[in-house]
Amino acid sequence: MARLLTLINSPYSLGAAAIFFASCMNAMIKGLSVYESVVVITAWRYALGALLVSVLWLAFRPKLPGWKAVPFHVFRGFFQISAASLFFWSVTQIPLATAAALGLTGTLMIGPLAWLLMREPLKRDVIIGTLVGFAGAIFLVNNETNLLSGSAEGPVYGYLAPILASLCHALSVVLLRFRSQSEDPIVVAFFANTLPALY
């Protein structure tokens, strides 16, 4: 039993659960995009997120970070809302599976950005994996749009939007590292949902 609880509480299990719920959210957004605009969908996503995290805030009463933390979270919130808006718009233009695949380029950007902004070491395997991943993204976009041939077809911006969204998301994740060691996860989640909702 103890081993099972350890497995459930491991970062890998929590990360897998986060990916599952994010995938469910993306599928719902794809369905809602037929009836609502991207602005409305984004507003409701963060408004409901703010409501849910407020319940957690009231239940656990985490320590407040102080007003000095607000400008940082406002700055980070700009990248977060940009990432969400761009990605949500992309799923209205291109297939969900394609948008999700291109959205994964954000993971590839985190390593180089962490090295650039935080001086974290960047291993050779990470560099190779990043280059291979971006090559796959370029292949996917070019295969759908003939972008590299100079005669682009289809919703080109729809294919480029999730890549730009990934860049914004990667920036928000790297910025989060500056505060994650000093703030409670509920506090971080509170700012991550309420400030974009106010945007």
Beta strands, then each sheet from edge to edge (+ up, - down):
end
